[in-house]
Amino acid sequence: MVSTYFIDKDPLCNGMHVIHSASCKSLCGSNAPQELGEHDDWKEALKEAEKTHEQVVGCFWCCPEAIRR
C-alpha cells in the first residue's frame, strides 16, 4: 500500500535520522520533518532517505522493521 513518508531533518544524538509514515503518531512531535514522497513500503522510503542522509533508521512506532534490518 502506498504511503507518504517523512524524515526528521535533525538527527538523534547518535547521528541517526528517523523516517516516519504519514500516519505515524510521533510524526507531529518530530523535529522539522521533510517529505520523502510516496512509497510502496518503508524499504523504498529508506532507500530514498539514504540518498541524502548517511545514517537512517525507521521510527520505533511506525517502521519497527526498519530498526531490525
KEKESE-225931 format. One record per atom (N, C-alpha, C, O, CB): residue number from 1; atom name; x, y, z. Coordinates in steps of 0.2 Angstrom, whole numbers. Glycine has a CB too. Example, Ala and Ser with C-alpha at 12.3 -4.5 7.8 and 13.67 -1.06 7.14 Angstrom:
2
<pt num="1" atomo="N" east="66" north="-28" up="39"/>
<pt num="1" atomo="CA" east="62" north="-22" up="39"/>
<pt num="1" atomo="C" east="66" north="-16" up="39"/>
<pt num="1" atomo="O" east="71" north="-17" up="42"/>
<pt num="1" atomo="CB" east="57" north="-22" up="45"/>
<pt num="2" atomo="N" east="64" north="-11" up="35"/>
<pt num="2" atomo="CA" east="68" north="-5" up="36"/>
<pt num="2" atomo="C" east="64" north="0" up="39"/>
<pt num="2" atomo="O" east="67" north="6" up="40"/>
<pt num="2" atomo="CB" east="70" north="-3" up="29"/>
***
This chain:
69
<pt num="1" atomo="N" east="4" north="-6" up="0"/>
<pt num="1" atomo="CA" east="0" north="0" up="0"/>
<pt num="1" atomo="C" east="4" north="6" up="0"/>
<pt num="1" atomo="O" east="9" north="7" up="4"/>
<pt num="1" atomo="CB" east="-5" north="0" up="6"/>
<pt num="2" atomo="N" east="3" north="11" up="-4"/>
<pt num="2" atomo="CA" east="7" north="17" up="-5"/>
<pt num="2" atomo="C" east="6" north="22" up="1"/>
<pt num="2" atomo="O" east="0" north="23" up="3"/>
<pt num="2" atomo="CB" east="6" north="20" up="-12"/>
<pt num="3" atomo="N" east="11" north="24" up="4"/>
<pt num="3" atomo="CA" east="10" north="29" up="9"/>
<pt num="3" atomo="C" east="15" north="35" up="8"/>
<pt num="3" atomo="O" east="21" north="34" up="5"/>
<pt num="3" atomo="CB" east="11" north="26" up="16"/>
<pt num="4" atomo="N" east="14" north="40" up="11"/>
<pt num="4" atomo="CA" east="19" north="46" up="11"/>
<pt num="4" atomo="C" east="24" north="45" up="17"/>
<pt num="4" atomo="O" east="21" north="44" up="22"/>
<pt num="4" atomo="CB" east="15" north="53" up="11"/>
<pt num="5" atomo="N" east="30" north="46" up="16"/>
<pt num="5" atomo="CA" east="35" north="45" up="21"/>
<pt num="5" atomo="C" east="39" north="52" up="22"/>
<pt num="5" atomo="O" east="39" north="56" up="18"/>
<pt num="5" atomo="CB" east="40" north="40" up="19"/>
<pt num="6" atomo="N" east="41" north="53" up="28"/>
<pt num="6" atomo="CA" east="45" north="59" up="30"/>
<pt num="6" atomo="C" east="51" north="57" up="34"/>
<pt num="6" atomo="O" east="52" north="51" up="36"/>
<pt num="6" atomo="CB" east="40" north="63" up="35"/>
<pt num="7" atomo="N" east="56" north="61" up="34"/>
<pt num="7" atomo="CA" east="62" north="60" up="38"/>
<pt num="7" atomo="C" east="63" north="66" up="42"/>
<pt num="7" atomo="O" east="62" north="72" up="40"/>
<pt num="7" atomo="CB" east="68" north="59" up="33"/>
<pt num="8" atomo="N" east="66" north="65" up="48"/>
<pt num="8" atomo="CA" east="67" north="71" up="53"/>
<pt num="8" atomo="C" east="74" north="74" up="50"/>
<pt num="8" atomo="O" east="78" north="71" up="48"/>
<pt num="8" atomo="CB" east="69" north="68" up="60"/>
<pt num="9" atomo="N" east="73" north="81" up="49"/>
<pt num="9" atomo="CA" east="79" north="85" up="47"/>
<pt num="9" atomo="C" east="85" north="84" up="51"/>
<pt num="9" atomo="O" east="91" north="84" up="49"/>
<pt num="9" atomo="CB" east="77" north="92" up="45"/>
<pt num="10" atomo="N" east="83" north="85" up="58"/>
<pt num="10" atomo="CA" east="89" north="85" up="63"/>
<pt num="10" atomo="C" east="90" north="78" up="65"/>
<pt num="10" atomo="O" east="85" north="74" up="67"/>
<pt num="10" atomo="CB" east="87" north="89" up="69"/>
<pt num="11" atomo="N" east="96" north="75" up="66"/>
<pt num="11" atomo="CA" east="97" north="68" up="68"/>
<pt num="11" atomo="C" east="96" north="68" up="76"/>
<pt num="11" atomo="O" east="96" north="73" up="80"/>
<pt num="11" atomo="CB" east="104" north="66" up="66"/>
<pt num="12" atomo="N" east="95" north="61" up="78"/>
<pt num="12" atomo="CA" east="95" north="60" up="85"/>
<pt num="12" atomo="C" east="103" north="61" up="88"/>
<pt num="12" atomo="O" east="107" north="62" up="84"/>
<pt num="12" atomo="CB" east="93" north="52" up="86"/>
<pt num="13" atomo="N" east="103" north="60" up="94"/>
<pt num="13" atomo="CA" east="110" north="61" up="97"/>
<pt num="13" atomo="C" east="115" north="56" up="95"/>
<pt num="13" atomo="O" east="121" north="58" up="95"/>
<pt num="13" atomo="CB" east="109" north="61" up="105"/>
<pt num="14" atomo="N" east="113" north="51" up="92"/>
<pt num="14" atomo="CA" east="118" north="46" up="89"/>
<pt num="14" atomo="C" east="119" north="47" up="82"/>
<pt num="14" atomo="O" east="123" north="43" up="79"/>
<pt num="14" atomo="CB" east="115" north="39" up="90"/>
<pt num="15" atomo="N" east="116" north="52" up="79"/>
<pt num="15" atomo="CA" east="118" north="54" up="72"/>
<pt num="15" atomo="C" east="113" north="51" up="67"/>
<pt num="15" atomo="O" east="113" north="52" up="61"/>
<pt num="15" atomo="CB" east="124" north="51" up="70"/>
<pt num="16" atomo="N" east="108" north="47" up="69"/>
<pt num="16" atomo="CA" east="103" north="44" up="65"/>
<pt num="16" atomo="C" east="97" north="48" up="64"/>
<pt num="16" atomo="O" east="95" north="52" up="68"/>
<pt num="16" atomo="CB" east="100" north="37" up="68"/>
<pt num="17" atomo="N" east="95" north="48" up="57"/>
<pt num="17" atomo="CA" east="89" north="52" up="55"/>
<pt num="17" atomo="C" east="83" north="47" up="55"/>
<pt num="17" atomo="O" east="84" north="41" up="53"/>
<pt num="17" atomo="CB" east="90" north="55" up="48"/>
<pt num="18" atomo="N" east="78" north="49" up="57"/>
<pt num="18" atomo="CA" east="72" north="44" up="58"/>
<pt num="18" atomo="C" east="67" north="45" up="53"/>
<pt num="18" atomo="O" east="65" north="51" up="51"/>
<pt num="18" atomo="CB" east="68" north="45" up="65"/>
<pt num="19" atomo="N" east="65" north="40" up="49"/>
<pt num="19" atomo="CA" east="59" north="40" up="44"/>
<pt num="19" atomo="C" east="53" north="38" up="48"/>
<pt num="19" atomo="O" east="52" north="34" up="52"/>
<pt num="19" atomo="CB" east="61" north="36" up="38"/>
<pt num="20" atomo="N" east="47" north="41" up="45"/>
<pt num="20" atomo="CA" east="41" north="40" up="48"/>
<pt num="20" atomo="C" east="36" north="40" up="42"/>
<pt num="20" atomo="O" east="37" north="42" up="37"/>
<pt num="20" atomo="CB" east="38" north="46" up="53"/>
<pt num="21" atomo="N" east="30" north="36" up="43"/>
<pt num="21" atomo="CA" east="25" north="36" up="38"/>
<pt num="21" atomo="C" east="20" north="42" up="40"/>
<pt num="21" atomo="O" east="21" north="44" up="46"/>
<pt num="21" atomo="CB" east="21" north="29" up="38"/>
<pt num="22" atomo="N" east="16" north="44" up="35"/>
<pt num="22" atomo="CA" east="12" north="49" up="36"/>
<pt num="22" atomo="C" east="7" north="48" up="42"/>
<pt num="22" atomo="O" east="5" north="53" up="45"/>
<pt num="22" atomo="CB" east="8" north="51" up="30"/>
<pt num="23" atomo="N" east="5" north="42" up="43"/>
<pt num="23" atomo="CA" east="0" north="40" up="49"/>
<pt num="23" atomo="C" east="4" north="40" up="56"/>
<pt num="23" atomo="O" east="0" north="38" up="60"/>
<pt num="23" atomo="CB" east="-3" north="34" up="47"/>
<pt num="24" atomo="N" east="10" north="41" up="56"/>
<pt num="24" atomo="CA" east="14" north="40" up="62"/>
<pt num="24" atomo="C" east="11" north="45" up="68"/>
<pt num="24" atomo="O" east="11" north="51" up="66"/>
<pt num="24" atomo="CB" east="21" north="40" up="61"/>
<pt num="25" atomo="N" east="10" north="43" up="74"/>
<pt num="25" atomo="CA" east="8" north="47" up="79"/>
<pt num="25" atomo="C" east="13" north="51" up="82"/>
<pt num="25" atomo="O" east="12" north="57" up="84"/>
<pt num="25" atomo="CB" east="5" north="43" up="85"/>
<pt num="26" atomo="N" east="20" north="49" up="81"/>
<pt num="26" atomo="CA" east="25" north="53" up="84"/>
<pt num="26" atomo="C" east="28" north="58" up="78"/>
<pt num="26" atomo="O" east="32" north="62" up="80"/>
<pt num="26" atomo="CB" east="31" north="48" up="86"/>
<pt num="27" atomo="N" east="25" north="58" up="72"/>
<pt num="27" atomo="CA" east="27" north="62" up="67"/>
<pt num="27" atomo="C" east="26" north="70" up="69"/>
<pt num="27" atomo="O" east="30" north="74" up="68"/>
<pt num="27" atomo="CB" east="24" north="61" up="61"/>
<pt num="28" atomo="N" east="20" north="71" up="72"/>
<pt num="28" atomo="CA" east="18" north="78" up="74"/>
<pt num="28" atomo="C" east="23" north="81" up="79"/>
<pt num="28" atomo="O" east="24" north="87" up="80"/>
<pt num="28" atomo="CB" east="11" north="78" up="77"/>
<pt num="29" atomo="N" east="27" north="76" up="83"/>
<pt num="29" atomo="CA" east="32" north="79" up="88"/>
<pt num="29" atomo="C" east="39" north="78" up="86"/>
<pt num="29" atomo="O" east="43" north="80" up="89"/>
<pt num="29" atomo="CB" east="31" north="75" up="94"/>
<pt num="30" atomo="N" east="40" north="76" up="79"/>
<pt num="30" atomo="CA" east="46" north="75" up="77"/>
<pt num="30" atomo="C" east="49" north="82" up="75"/>
<pt num="30" atomo="O" east="46" north="87" up="74"/>
<pt num="30" atomo="CB" east="47" north="71" up="71"/>
<pt num="31" atomo="N" east="56" north="82" up="74"/>
<pt num="31" atomo="CA" east="59" north="89" up="73"/>
<pt num="31" atomo="C" east="60" north="91" up="65"/>
<pt num="31" atomo="O" east="64" north="88" up="61"/>
<pt num="31" atomo="CB" east="66" north="88" up="75"/>
<pt num="32" atomo="N" east="55" north="95" up="63"/>
<pt num="32" atomo="CA" east="55" north="98" up="56"/>
<pt num="32" atomo="C" east="56" north="92" up="51"/>
<pt num="32" atomo="O" east="61" north="92" up="47"/>
<pt num="32" atomo="CB" east="61" north="103" up="56"/>
<pt num="33" atomo="N" east="50" north="88" up="50"/>
<pt num="33" atomo="CA" east="51" north="83" up="45"/>
<pt num="33" atomo="C" east="51" north="85" up="38"/>
<pt num="33" atomo="O" east="48" north="90" up="37"/>
<pt num="33" atomo="CB" east="45" north="78" up="46"/>
<pt num="34" atomo="N" east="54" north="82" up="34"/>
<pt num="34" atomo="CA" east="55" north="83" up="27"/>
<pt num="34" atomo="C" east="52" north="77" up="23"/>
<pt num="34" atomo="O" east="53" north="72" up="25"/>
<pt num="34" atomo="CB" east="62" north="84" up="25"/>
<pt num="35" atomo="N" east="47" north="79" up="18"/>
<pt num="35" atomo="CA" east="44" north="74" up="15"/>
<pt num="35" atomo="C" east="49" north="70" up="10"/>
<pt num="35" atomo="O" east="53" north="73" up="7"/>
<pt num="35" atomo="CB" east="38" north="77" up="11"/>
<pt num="36" atomo="N" east="48" north="63" up="10"/>
<pt num="36" atomo="CA" east="52" north="59" up="6"/>
<pt num="36" atomo="C" east="48" north="57" up="0"/>
<pt num="36" atomo="O" east="51" north="54" up="-5"/>
<pt num="36" atomo="CB" east="54" north="53" up="10"/>
<pt num="37" atomo="N" east="41" north="58" up="0"/>
<pt num="37" atomo="CA" east="37" north="56" up="-6"/>
<pt num="37" atomo="C" east="33" north="50" up="-4"/>
<pt num="37" atomo="O" east="33" north="47" up="1"/>
<pt num="37" atomo="CB" east="41" north="55" up="-12"/>
<pt num="38" atomo="N" east="29" north="48" up="-9"/>
<pt num="38" atomo="CA" east="25" north="42" up="-9"/>
<pt num="38" atomo="C" east="29" north="36" up="-11"/>
<pt num="38" atomo="O" east="33" north="36" up="-16"/>
<pt num="38" atomo="CB" east="19" north="42" up="-13"/>
<pt num="39" atomo="N" east="29" north="30" up="-6"/>
<pt num="39" atomo="CA" east="32" north="24" up="-7"/>
<pt num="39" atomo="C" east="28" north="18" up="-6"/>
<pt num="39" atomo="O" east="23" north="19" up="-2"/>
<pt num="39" atomo="CB" east="39" north="24" up="-3"/>
<pt num="40" atomo="N" east="29" north="13" up="-9"/>
<pt num="40" atomo="CA" east="25" north="6" up="-8"/>
<pt num="40" atomo="C" east="26" north="4" up="0"/>
<pt num="40" atomo="O" east="22" north="1" up="2"/>
<pt num="40" atomo="CB" east="27" north="1" up="-13"/>
<pt num="41" atomo="N" east="32" north="5" up="2"/>
<pt num="41" atomo="CA" east="34" north="2" up="9"/>
<pt num="41" atomo="C" east="40" north="6" up="12"/>
<pt num="41" atomo="O" east="43" north="10" up="9"/>
<pt num="41" atomo="CB" east="35" north="-5" up="9"/>
<pt num="42" atomo="N" east="41" north="5" up="18"/>
<pt num="42" atomo="CA" east="47" north="8" up="22"/>
<pt num="42" atomo="C" east="54" north="7" up="18"/>
<pt num="42" atomo="O" east="58" north="11" up="19"/>
<pt num="42" atomo="CB" east="47" north="6" up="29"/>
<pt num="43" atomo="N" east="54" north="1" up="15"/>
<pt num="43" atomo="CA" east="61" north="-1" up="12"/>
<pt num="43" atomo="C" east="62" north="4" up="6"/>
<pt num="43" atomo="O" east="68" north="7" up="6"/>
<pt num="43" atomo="CB" east="61" north="-8" up="9"/>
<pt num="44" atomo="N" east="57" north="6" up="2"/>
<pt num="44" atomo="CA" east="58" north="11" up="-3"/>
<pt num="44" atomo="C" east="60" north="18" up="0"/>
<pt num="44" atomo="O" east="64" north="22" up="-3"/>
<pt num="44" atomo="CB" east="52" north="11" up="-8"/>
<pt num="45" atomo="N" east="56" north="20" up="5"/>
<pt num="45" atomo="CA" east="57" north="26" up="8"/>
<pt num="45" atomo="C" east="64" north="27" up="11"/>
<pt num="45" atomo="O" east="67" north="32" up="11"/>
<pt num="45" atomo="CB" east="52" north="27" up="14"/>
<pt num="46" atomo="N" east="67" north="21" up="14"/>
<pt num="46" atomo="CA" east="73" north="21" up="17"/>
<pt num="46" atomo="C" east="79" north="22" up="12"/>
<pt num="46" atomo="O" east="83" north="26" up="13"/>
<pt num="46" atomo="CB" east="74" north="14" up="21"/>
<pt num="47" atomo="N" east="78" north="19" up="6"/>
<pt num="47" atomo="CA" east="82" north="20" up="0"/>
<pt num="47" atomo="C" east="83" north="27" up="-2"/>
<pt num="47" atomo="O" east="88" north="30" up="-3"/>
<pt num="47" atomo="CB" east="80" north="15" up="-6"/>
<pt num="48" atomo="N" east="77" north="30" up="-2"/>
<pt num="48" atomo="CA" east="76" north="37" up="-4"/>
<pt num="48" atomo="C" east="80" north="41" up="1"/>
<pt num="48" atomo="O" east="84" north="46" up="-1"/>
<pt num="48" atomo="CB" east="69" north="39" up="-5"/>
<pt num="49" atomo="N" east="79" north="40" up="7"/>
<pt num="49" atomo="CA" east="82" north="44" up="13"/>
<pt num="49" atomo="C" east="90" north="43" up="13"/>
<pt num="49" atomo="O" east="93" north="48" up="14"/>
<pt num="49" atomo="CB" east="79" north="42" up="19"/>
<pt num="50" atomo="N" east="92" north="37" up="11"/>
<pt num="50" atomo="CA" east="99" north="36" up="11"/>
<pt num="50" atomo="C" east="103" north="40" up="5"/>
<pt num="50" atomo="O" east="109" north="40" up="5"/>
<pt num="50" atomo="CB" east="100" north="28" up="10"/>
<pt num="51" atomo="N" east="99" north="42" up="0"/>
<pt num="51" atomo="CA" east="102" north="46" up="-5"/>
<pt num="51" atomo="C" east="105" north="53" up="-2"/>
<pt num="51" atomo="O" east="110" north="56" up="-5"/>
<pt num="51" atomo="CB" east="97" north="48" up="-10"/>
<pt num="52" atomo="N" east="102" north="55" up="3"/>
<pt num="52" atomo="CA" east="104" north="62" up="6"/>
<pt num="52" atomo="C" east="106" north="62" up="13"/>
<pt num="52" atomo="O" east="109" north="67" up="16"/>
<pt num="52" atomo="CB" east="98" north="67" up="5"/>
<pt num="53" atomo="N" east="105" north="56" up="17"/>
<pt num="53" atomo="CA" east="107" north="55" up="24"/>
<pt num="53" atomo="C" east="111" north="49" up="24"/>
<pt num="53" atomo="O" east="109" north="44" up="22"/>
<pt num="53" atomo="CB" east="101" north="55" up="28"/>
<pt num="54" atomo="N" east="117" north="49" up="28"/>
<pt num="54" atomo="CA" east="121" north="43" up="29"/>
<pt num="54" atomo="C" east="118" north="38" up="34"/>
<pt num="54" atomo="O" east="119" north="32" up="32"/>
<pt num="54" atomo="CB" east="128" north="45" up="31"/>
<pt num="55" atomo="N" east="115" north="41" up="39"/>
<pt num="55" atomo="CA" east="113" north="36" up="44"/>
<pt num="55" atomo="C" east="105" north="37" up="45"/>
<pt num="55" atomo="O" east="103" north="42" up="47"/>
<pt num="55" atomo="CB" east="116" north="37" up="51"/>
<pt num="56" atomo="N" east="102" north="32" up="43"/>
<pt num="56" atomo="CA" east="94" north="32" up="43"/>
<pt num="56" atomo="C" east="92" north="26" up="47"/>
<pt num="56" atomo="O" east="94" north="20" up="46"/>
<pt num="56" atomo="CB" east="91" north="32" up="36"/>
<pt num="57" atomo="N" east="86" north="27" up="51"/>
<pt num="57" atomo="CA" east="83" north="22" up="54"/>
<pt num="57" atomo="C" east="76" north="23" up="54"/>
<pt num="57" atomo="O" east="73" north="29" up="53"/>
<pt num="57" atomo="CB" east="86" north="21" up="62"/>
<pt num="58" atomo="N" east="72" north="17" up="55"/>
<pt num="58" atomo="CA" east="65" north="18" up="55"/>
<pt num="58" atomo="C" east="62" north="20" up="62"/>
<pt num="58" atomo="O" east="65" north="18" up="67"/>
<pt num="58" atomo="CB" east="61" north="12" up="52"/>
<pt num="59" atomo="N" east="56" north="23" up="62"/>
<pt num="59" atomo="CA" east="53" north="25" up="68"/>
<pt num="59" atomo="C" east="51" north="19" up="72"/>
<pt num="59" atomo="O" east="49" north="14" up="69"/>
<pt num="59" atomo="CB" east="47" north="30" up="67"/>
<pt num="60" atomo="N" east="52" north="19" up="78"/>
<pt num="60" atomo="CA" east="50" north="13" up="83"/>
<pt num="60" atomo="C" east="43" north="12" up="82"/>
<pt num="60" atomo="O" east="41" north="6" up="82"/>
<pt num="60" atomo="CB" east="52" north="15" up="90"/>
<pt num="61" atomo="N" east="39" north="17" up="81"/>
<pt num="61" atomo="CA" east="31" north="16" up="81"/>
<pt num="61" atomo="C" east="28" north="14" up="74"/>
<pt num="61" atomo="O" east="24" north="10" up="74"/>
<pt num="61" atomo="CB" east="28" north="22" up="84"/>
<pt num="62" atomo="N" east="31" north="17" up="69"/>
<pt num="62" atomo="CA" east="28" north="16" up="63"/>
<pt num="62" atomo="C" east="32" north="12" up="58"/>
<pt num="62" atomo="O" east="29" north="9" up="53"/>
<pt num="62" atomo="CB" east="26" north="22" up="59"/>
<pt num="63" atomo="N" east="38" north="11" up="59"/>
<pt num="63" atomo="CA" east="43" north="7" up="54"/>
<pt num="63" atomo="C" east="47" north="3" up="58"/>
<pt num="63" atomo="O" east="53" north="3" up="57"/>
<pt num="63" atomo="CB" east="47" north="12" up="50"/>
<pt num="64" atomo="N" east="45" north="-1" up="63"/>
<pt num="64" atomo="CA" east="49" north="-5" up="68"/>
<pt num="64" atomo="C" east="53" north="-10" up="64"/>
<pt num="64" atomo="O" east="59" north="-12" up="66"/>
<pt num="64" atomo="CB" east="45" north="-9" up="73"/>
<pt num="65" atomo="N" east="51" north="-13" up="58"/>
<pt num="65" atomo="CA" east="55" north="-17" up="54"/>
<pt num="65" atomo="C" east="62" north="-14" up="52"/>
<pt num="65" atomo="O" east="67" north="-18" up="51"/>
<pt num="65" atomo="CB" east="51" north="-20" up="48"/>
<pt num="66" atomo="N" east="61" north="-8" up="51"/>
<pt num="66" atomo="CA" east="67" north="-4" up="48"/>
<pt num="66" atomo="C" east="73" north="-4" up="54"/>
<pt num="66" atomo="O" east="79" north="-2" up="52"/>
<pt num="66" atomo="CB" east="66" north="3" up="46"/>
<pt num="67" atomo="N" east="71" north="-4" up="60"/>
<pt num="67" atomo="CA" east="76" north="-4" up="65"/>
<pt num="67" atomo="C" east="80" north="-11" up="66"/>
<pt num="67" atomo="O" east="86" north="-10" up="67"/>
<pt num="67" atomo="CB" east="72" north="-3" up="72"/>
<pt num="68" atomo="N" east="77" north="-16" up="64"/>
<pt num="68" atomo="CA" east="80" north="-23" up="65"/>
<pt num="68" atomo="C" east="83" north="-25" up="58"/>
<pt num="68" atomo="O" east="85" north="-31" up="58"/>
<pt num="68" atomo="CB" east="75" north="-28" up="67"/>
<pt num="69" atomo="N" east="84" north="-21" up="54"/>
<pt num="69" atomo="CA" east="87" north="-23" up="47"/>
<pt num="69" atomo="C" east="94" north="-24" up="48"/>
<pt num="69" atomo="O" east="97" north="-26" up="43"/>
<pt num="69" atomo="CB" east="86" north="-18" up="42"/>
***
